[in-house]
């Protein structure tokens, strides 16, 4: 038929391409090559299921598939990517769900999935999943899952899961799980789990679990579990469990076993305190247990045993 009516075949070919190529409005500056809802988008195409390539997003609303960009979105852009976001070098959206890879990855609202930022990665509200950043990783809200920041890692809310910061790691809220900071680990709220800080560990609330601080460990509330500090260890409330410090331990209440390289002080003790230099009990307190030190200075009640070179009891 084409041999007889060549112009007819040309017309069919043009019509078929027209059904596939559906240009979007000029304001979006993009081209859609689609069959139904599936296809390829080039430029700032608002909606697409398939492969979308753009320099920098402004009009993007929803991409389900692959979204590849060269630069991060314009300020105020509110797009959503469900699938794979690739930055050459930067990528981002208001909401990223799936896999995101780039030198920099940025989600204005939230990220859920697997993310790799060769330099940095962040979200304005929440990060959930497996995330790795070469330098810094941060979330304005909660951070959940496995998170690794080559230099630092932080969240304005809670951190839950496994979190590792090459230098430091911090949460504005609670920290639960395994947390490792090359220099320090800190939280404004409670800390629960296994905590390792190369220099120090601190919490505004309670510390519960296994805690190891290279120099110091401190809590505004209670410390419960096994706690080891290279120099000092202190709590604003109670130390409960096993506490070992190279220099000193102090808290208003101690319940358990405390071993220090120099001295210890408290107001109320239930348990065993071993401090080579001195062990001091404050007024209006009580010792119910055993104190072992060169100088046991008990200024309150004593219901137990003190062993030392000099034992003083009012």
Secondary structure, DSSP 4 states (H G I P E B T S, - for coil): -TTT-HHHHHHHHHHHHHHHB-PPPGGG-EEEEEETTEEEEEES-SEEEEEEEESS-SS--EEEEEEEESSPPPTT---EEEEEEEESSEEEEEEEEEEEEEEEEEEEEEEEEEEEEEEEEEESSEEEEEEEESSEEEESSEEEEEEEESSEEEESS-EEEEEEESSEEEESS-EEEEEEESSEEEESS-EEEEEEESSEEEESS-EEEEEEESSEEEESS-EEEEEEESSEEEEEEEEEEEEEESSEEEEEEEEEEEEESSEEEEEEEEEEEEEEEEEEEEEEEEEEEEEEEEEEEE-SEE-SEEESSEEEE-
